[in-house]
Amino acid sequence: MLVKIQNGRVIDPANGVHEVRDLWISDGRVVEPGAQPDRVIDAAGCVVCSGFIDIHMHEDPVSEGRIQPNIFLTMLRMGVTTAVGGNCGLNVYDPVEYLDIVDRDGAPVNVALFAGHEFFRHAAGGMDRYAPLSEAQIEQLCRGIGAALAGGCVGLSLGLRYVPGTDARELKAALDCCVPLGRQVSVHLRDDADQVFAAIDEVAQPCRERKLRLQISHIGSMAGFGQMETAFRQIDDYRAGGLDVACDCYPYFAFSTRIGETTYDDGWLERYHCDYGACRMTEGKYTGQACTAETFAEVRRDFPECITVCNVMREEDVRMALAHPWVMPASDGLLDGDAGHPRAAGTFPRYLREFAGNDLYEGIRKCSALPAQRLGLANKGCLSVGADADVVIFRPDALRDRATFDEPTLAPEGIEWVFIAGEPALHRGELLNASLGRAVRA
């Protein structure tokens, strides 16, 4: 089917385009203007751009060999056409098999995955997150990571905060797995707040030695407690010294994680200079309630999977991060049904409306071209002839996120159309086809 999208303001930072022009798509690709189109879409008053790429989210689970779409649907509704899971060292399923399922059944969006360090650590028998691995376990860990990278994972993800038993031997062995294929490293740093600087050095130095690209995950929740300016001086120094490093950040001032994670080990109140009331439950019998010492201890003991939201980040630090040229918006979205943080459904509209300001061109660069560049996806993040026809059409004057901490999965407004592989997937919030996405392999 030949589709002509006419009268829209095409913004394609990868090619330096920002003007009213027509866009033609056919057979899954952007094409040269053709003969009589099969379909014409009038995009007057709208921006037409490449679909957004969420470089850091947490993929939907698999049950009985099939993906159970949930967060992938919220991705689609906010204009994301490629979602990158397997972050923070976590995979929900063998990542290569997961990609195979996406290719077999389709998905609401295109899916790429990192190979999660913790996932393969468990497969090697390292079930105690606080204990180091034996040499034999490290060898098995590396075999698993290596096979996943060879099978198409876009890189290695580390969640050092979540596996404090990871020592220098294990870390360097895992990084070595990325060298033969030149794959990048995504890291949830080992520590945050006042300890973030040593945590950056821990990964940046060995990545620089190995000439590996480094993606520092959700920098807002790592250095968003008064450390951001100094952290960026440190990161910029690494860039000047030859390390290819960038960051991602979600446009909110509260982080989210499961209550049983090591983030909430003893000392978290002092680290974030807060009390228990900063932490709020998003599911279970205390849904919507701020914690007390008693409810926190009860839920951490009895329901450690409970997703929480913790309101402790400084707004000025998050805004500083998202203004940095090498920081891209990413949701870090994690949902259990409708429970979770509104970032899973609102990140990209919220970023473009409230953080990109009047510079839509730069905002769209960070939502599309920059993550595509970081991932090495030459056919995504752009509207070049021959590129994948993953396209978003939105009304900038109407674009707004609606997801809240009480209703975290509400769809945004202002997204007119989303095309995946040249086919309409969504129109004004209505799902038209939730199986157009395919696996994206390195």
C-alpha positions in Angstrom: 0.0 0.0 0.0 1.4 3.4 -1.0 0.6 6.1 1.6 1.0 9.8 1.2 1.2 11.9 4.4 0.7 15.5 3.2 0.8 19.0 4.6 2.6 18.0 7.8 5.6 19.7 9.4 8.3 17.0 8.9 11.0 17.0 11.5 13.8 14.6 10.8 16.9 15.7 12.7 19.0 12.8 11.4 18.8 14.4 7.9 18.5 18.1 9.0 14.9 18.4 7.8 12.4 20.8 9.4 9.8 21.9 6.9 6.3 21.3 5.6 6.6 18.6 3.0 5.0 15.3 2.0 6.1 11.9 3.2 5.6 8.7 1.2 5.7 5.3 2.6 5.2 1.8 1.1 6.1 -1.8 1.8 7.4 -0.9 5.2 9.8 1.8 4.0 10.0 5.5 3.4 10.0 5.9 -0.4 10.3 8.5 -3.1 7.1 10.3 -4.2 5.1 7.9 -6.4 2.1 7.8 -8.6 -1.5 7.8 -7.3 -1.4 6.8 -3.6 -3.7 4.2 -2.1 -4.2 6.4 0.9 -3.8 10.0 1.7 -3.5 11.3 5.3 -3.8 15.1 5.8 -1.3 16.1 8.5 -2.0 19.8 8.4 -1.2 21.4 11.8 0.8 18.2 12.8 4.4 17.2 13.3 5.5 14.2 11.3 8.6 12.4 12.6 10.2 9.1 13.0 8.7 6.9 15.8 10.2 7.4 19.2 12.7 4.9 20.6 12.6 4.0 24.3 16.1 2.9 25.0 15.3 1.9 28.5 12.2 0.1 29.5 11.2 -3.3 31.1 9.5 -5.7 28.7 6.3 -7.6 29.1 6.3 -11.1 30.6 6.0 -14.4 28.7 3.4 -17.0 29.7 3.0 -20.4 28.0 5.3 -19.3 25.2 3.5 -16.1 24.4 4.2 -12.5 25.3 1.4 -10.9 27.4 1.1 -7.4 26.0 0.7 -4.6 28.6 3.5 -2.1 28.7 4.1 -2.5 25.0 0.6 -1.1 24.5 1.3 2.0 26.6 4.5 2.4 24.6 2.5 2.4 21.4 0.0 4.9 22.7 2.7 7.5 23.5 4.3 7.2 20.1 7.1 4.7 20.8 7.7 2.4 17.8 10.8 0.6 19.1 11.1 -0.4 22.8 14.4 -1.7 24.3 14.0 -4.1 27.2 16.4 -6.3 29.2 17.6 -3.3 31.1 19.1 -3.1 34.7 20.5 -6.6 34.2 17.0 -8.1 34.0 15.4 -10.2 31.4 12.0 -11.8 31.9 12.8 -14.7 29.6 15.8 -16.0 27.6 16.3 -12.9 25.4 17.1 -14.6 22.1 14.0 -16.8 22.5 12.0 -13.7 23.4 13.1 -12.0 20.1 12.1 -15.2 18.3 8.6 -15.0 19.8 8.3 -11.4 18.7 9.1 -12.4 15.2 6.7 -15.3 15.3 3.7 -13.5 16.8 4.4 -9.8 16.4 4.1 -7.3 19.1 2.5 -3.8 19.6 5.9 -2.2 18.9 9.3 -3.3 17.6 11.4 -4.9 20.4 15.1 -4.9 21.0 16.7 -6.4 24.0 19.9 -6.2 26.1 21.4 -9.3 27.5 20.8 -8.9 31.3 23.8 -9.7 33.5 21.6 -10.7 36.5 19.5 -13.1 34.3 22.6 -15.0 33.1 24.1 -14.8 36.6 21.1 -16.7 37.9 21.5 -19.2 35.1 25.0 -19.8 36.2 23.9 -20.6 39.7 24.5 -17.1 41.3 21.2 -16.9 43.1 22.7 -14.9 46.1 22.8 -11.3 45.0 25.2 -10.4 47.8 27.8 -13.2 47.1 30.5 -13.3 44.5 30.6 -15.9 41.8 33.2 -18.7 41.5 35.5 -18.9 38.5 33.4 -21.7 37.1 30.2 -19.7 37.5 31.9 -16.7 35.8 32.8 -18.9 32.8 29.2 -20.1 32.6 27.9 -16.5 32.9 30.1 -15.4 30.0 29.0 -18.3 27.8 25.4 -17.2 28.3 26.0 -13.5 27.7 28.1 -14.3 24.6 25.4 -16.5 23.1 22.8 -13.8 23.7 25.0 -11.2 22.0 25.6 -13.5 19.1 21.8 -14.1 18.9 21.1 -10.4 18.3 21.0 -8.7 21.7 22.0 -5.0 21.2 24.4 -5.1 24.2 25.0 -6.1 27.8 22.9 -4.5 30.6 24.2 -4.4 34.1 22.2 -3.8 37.3 25.0 -3.4 39.8 22.8 -1.9 42.4 20.7 -5.1 42.4 23.6 -7.5 42.6 26.1 -6.0 45.0 28.0 -9.3 45.1 29.4 -8.5 41.6 33.1 -8.0 42.1 35.7 -6.6 39.8 36.5 -10.1 38.3 33.0 -10.7 37.4 32.4 -7.2 36.0 35.4 -7.2 33.8 34.7 -10.7 32.5 31.1 -9.6 31.6 32.5 -6.5 29.8 34.9 -8.7 27.9 32.0 -10.5 26.3 31.1 -7.3 24.5 34.5 -6.7 22.9 34.4 -9.2 20.0 31.2 -7.9 18.5 31.7 -4.3 19.7 28.4 -4.3 21.6 27.5 -1.5 24.0 27.0 -1.6 27.8 24.0 -0.2 29.6 24.4 0.2 33.4 22.3 0.8 36.4 25.1 2.0 38.5 26.1 0.3 41.8 25.4 3.4 43.9 23.7 6.8 43.7 23.5 10.1 45.6 26.8 11.0 47.2 28.3 7.7 46.1 27.5 8.1 42.4 30.9 9.4 41.4 32.8 6.3 42.4 30.0 4.2 40.8 30.5 6.0 37.5 34.3 5.4 37.6 33.7 1.7 38.3 32.2 1.1 34.9 33.5 4.0 32.8 37.1 3.2 33.3 37.0 -0.5 32.1 34.6 0.5 29.2 37.2 3.1 28.1 39.9 0.6 28.3 37.9 -1.8 26.1 36.7 0.9 23.7 33.0 0.0 24.5 30.1 2.4 24.2 28.5 3.1 27.6 24.9 4.1 28.4 24.3 5.2 31.9 20.7 4.4 32.8 18.2 6.8 34.4 20.8 9.4 35.4 18.1 11.4 37.2 17.6 8.7 39.8 21.4 8.2 40.2 22.6 11.8 40.6 19.3 13.6 41.1 19.9 14.4 44.7 22.2 17.4 44.3 25.1 15.7 42.4 24.0 16.3 38.8 26.3 19.2 37.9 29.4 17.4 39.2 28.4 14.1 37.7 28.1 15.7 34.3 31.5 17.3 34.6 32.8 13.8 35.3 30.9 12.3 32.4 32.0 15.1 30.0 35.6 14.5 31.1 35.2 10.8 30.1 33.8 11.9 26.7 36.7 14.2 26.2 39.1 11.3 27.1 37.7 9.1 24.4 34.8 7.2 26.0 31.7 7.1 24.0 29.2 7.6 26.8 25.6 8.9 27.0 22.8 8.8 29.5 19.0 8.5 29.6 16.6 10.0 32.0 12.8 10.0 32.6 11.0 13.4 33.1 9.7 12.8 36.6 11.0 13.5 40.1 10.2 10.2 41.7 11.9 6.9 41.1 10.2 3.5 41.0 11.4 0.0 41.9 10.1 -3.1 43.7 10.1 -2.8 47.5 12.2 -5.9 47.9 15.1 -4.6 45.8 18.5 -3.6 47.3 17.6 0.0 46.8 15.7 -0.2 50.0 18.3 -2.0 52.0 19.2 -0.5 55.3 20.5 3.1 55.0 18.1 4.3 52.2 16.4 6.8 54.5 19.7 8.4 55.3 20.9 8.3 51.7 17.9 10.1 50.3 17.4 12.3 53.4 13.7 11.3 53.6 11.3 9.4 55.8 9.1 6.4 55.0 6.4 8.7 53.8 8.4 9.5 50.6 7.7 5.9 49.5 4.3 5.0 48.1 2.8 1.6 47.3 1.3 1.2 43.8 -0.3 -2.3 44.3 -1.5 -4.6 47.1 -3.6 -3.8 50.1 -1.9 -0.4 50.7 -2.3 0.8 47.1 -1.9 4.6 46.9 -0.8 4.9 50.5 2.4 6.5 51.7 4.5 4.0 53.7 4.9 4.0 57.4 7.7 2.1 59.1 5.3 -0.7 59.9 3.7 -1.0 56.4 7.1 -0.8 54.7 8.5 -3.6 56.8 5.3 -5.7 56.3 5.2 -5.4 52.5 8.9 -5.8 52.1 8.6 -9.1 54.0 5.4 -10.4 52.5 5.1 -8.9 49.0 8.7 -8.0 47.9 7.5 -7.7 44.3 5.3 -4.7 45.1 6.1 -1.8 42.8 6.7 1.5 44.8 7.2 5.1 43.8 9.7 7.2 45.9 9.5 10.9 45.6 13.0 12.1 46.5 14.6 13.5 43.3 15.3 17.2 42.9 13.5 18.8 40.0 16.4 21.1 39.1 18.7 18.1 38.7 16.3 16.2 36.4 15.8 19.3 34.3 19.5 19.8 34.1 20.0 16.2 32.9 17.3 16.4 30.2 18.8 19.6 28.9 22.2 17.9 28.3 22.9 17.1 24.6 23.8 13.5 25.3 20.9 12.7 27.5 17.8 11.1 25.9 14.4 10.6 27.4 13.6 7.0 28.3 10.8 5.7 30.5 12.4 3.0 32.6 8.8 1.8 32.5 7.8 -1.2 34.6 4.2 -2.3 35.1 2.2 -5.0 36.9 -1.1 -4.7 35.1 -2.2 -1.1 35.8 0.2 -0.7 38.7 3.4 1.3 38.4 4.8 4.7 37.7 3.2 7.1 35.1 6.5 7.2 33.2 5.4 3.9 31.5 2.6 5.8 29.7 3.6 9.4 29.7 7.3 9.9 29.3 7.6 11.0 25.6 4.6 13.4 25.5 5.6 14.8 28.8 9.2 15.3 27.8 8.3 17.0 24.5 5.7 19.3 26.1 7.3 20.2 29.4 11.0 19.7 29.0 12.0 20.2 25.3 10.4 23.6 25.5 10.0 25.4 22.1 12.8 23.4 20.5 10.8 20.5 19.1 13.6 19.8 16.6 16.1 19.0 19.4 13.5 17.2 21.4 12.6 14.9 18.5 16.4 14.3 17.9 16.6 13.0 21.5 13.5 10.8 21.1 14.5 9.2 17.8 17.8 10.0 16.1 20.0 9.9 19.2 18.8 6.6 20.6 19.0 5.1 17.1 22.5 6.3 16.8 23.4 4.9 20.2 22.0 1.5 19.3 23.5 1.4 15.8 20.1 1.2 14.1 20.8 2.8 10.7 17.2 2.3 9.4 15.4 3.8 12.4 15.3 7.2 14.0 15.2 8.9 10.6 13.0 9.4 7.6 15.5 8.8 4.8 14.4 7.1 1.7 14.7 3.4 2.4 14.4 3.8 6.2 11.9 1.8 8.2 8.5 3.5 8.0 8.0 3.8 11.7 6.2 7.2 11.9 4.4 9.3 14.4 2.0 12.1 13.6 1.1 14.4 16.5 -0.4 17.8 17.2 2.1 19.8 19.2 -0.5 22.2 20.6 -2.6 19.2 21.9 0.2 16.9 23.0 0.1 16.1 26.7 0.5 13.2 29.0 -2.4 12.2 31.2 -0.9 9.4 33.2 -0.8 10.2 36.9 0.5 8.5 40.1 -3.1 7.5 40.8 -3.8 6.3 37.2 -0.4 5.5 35.8 -1.5 3.9 32.5 -3.8 6.7 31.1 -3.0 7.3 27.4 -1.7 10.7 26.3 -3.6 13.2 24.1 -2.4 14.6 20.8 -1.0 11.5 19.1 -2.9 11.4 15.8 -1.3 8.4 14.1 1.4 5.8 14.7 2.7 3.7 11.8 4.9 0.7 12.2 6.5 -0.8 9.2 4.3 1.5 7.0 1.1 0.2 8.5 -1.3 2.1 10.8 -1.0 0.8 14.3 -2.9 3.5 16.2 -5.2 6.4 15.4 -6.2 9.0 18.1 -5.7 6.4 20.9 -7.5 3.6 19.1 -5.5 0.5 18.6 -5.7 -0.6 14.9 -3.1 -3.4 14.9 -1.2 -4.6 17.9 1.0 -7.1 16.1 3.0 -5.1 13.6 6.2 -4.9 15.8 9.1 -7.2 15.0 12.4 -8.1 16.7 15.2 -5.7 16.3 18.5 -7.5 16.4 22.0 -6.1 16.4 
